[in-house]
């Protein structure tokens, strides 16, 4: 089929071959569009979704340790321990995706906003807003911001578990600070792990051009739905060589919902340790499977133990989605919250079966209060037993929270005239812009109000 006849078979509903037009030589003669027939293009989709992708600029101060030569250590005193702190200002650029137009929530990467004192968000139309950090998770490289603006456009989440290698992708971001830029490609691979980019890795690999500054931007399908958050590339000097990685949308959405509810990510724990299934292990156990998570040990009284898992089991799927490695199992479990019920596909003695497990909470349940209000900085919060308020679990000495009058063991039961039962309600009330906040505190058998300004 020649170029002309091939192009005339395209329709507005078949965009797959339209992307291939980019590979035609610059000198190739393209035919005129047939009268009355629209030219296949990604433009209609982009017109709808590009307003939901934002540019992010940050500034702050990074603290680094500098080694002090032995000859000069005397001048810095013994408390320096052979080093001194250096504070260096920095600036950075990245991208973000509006996922809730009403609340002004913006999803981005943690590394885009890490250590930032000031975060600014610029919309496609040029309007700029100061953003508030709602919460972040370093292990998965996810962060949630919030701006106060009207008439925002949000992108809907797709079910990233349904992605297949070969599906078309659209990447939108702010590469090299040039401004909003769109590229296209395909899903090159799924479930990429072992890259040592983050602690929890389960990346989508794509050949859509992703460069420095694209971090936190959107990876979309051809319906304009969010399938991933662009996070990293494999290439020299931050340049694209056709290997980019994105956090799957389902993984990001699970984390975001926890941040909104608790102010942080609360991980569910299965209670197993293990390794990748190697050909040697498969041969030793006389099983004919190539991929999975081999379980070395099951923690007593854990979710795995209660579900009946034992050492030697091989987990091959989570919630009917196949997994290829223990790293992928760890990433999928680590992005689900406690008390979540999951279905595991388990191979034992060569036979696969399904088991149900209810994830248990990790030990650390405390939220950093500084993300809720500056007047709470230095306090650690947790929802009180039976949803009877928000417990002040810890107060750092000489902190702002201590200066505000908060004490360890206090329980916040109200803000102004509104009652508070849990962290989610407290967060919602503190996002409202009020000049003065009166916290209704239960301290032992006493009730008192503390005023934050």
Secondary structure, DSSP 8 states (H G I E B T S, - for coil): --HHHHHHT--TT--HHHHGGGGS-TT-------TT-----SHHHHHHHGGGEEEEEEEEEEEEEEE--GGGHHHH-GGGTTEEEEEEEEEEEEEEEEEETTTTEEEE-HHHHTTEEEEEEE-TTS-EEE-EEEEEETTTTEEEEE---SS-----B--GGG--TT-EEEEEE-GGGS--EEEEEEEEEEEE--SSSSSS--EEEE-S---TT-TT-EEE-TTS-EEEEEEEE-SGGG--SS-EEEEEHHHHHHHHHHHHHHSS---EE--EEEEE--HHHHHHTT------EEEEEE-TTSHHHHHT--TT-EEEEETTEE--SHHHHHHHHHTS-TT-EEEEEEEETTEEEEEEEE-EE-S---EEGGGT-GGGTTEEEEE-GGG-SEEEEEE-TTSHHHHTT--TT-EEEEETTEE--SHHHHHHHHTS--S-EEEEEEETTEEEEEEE-
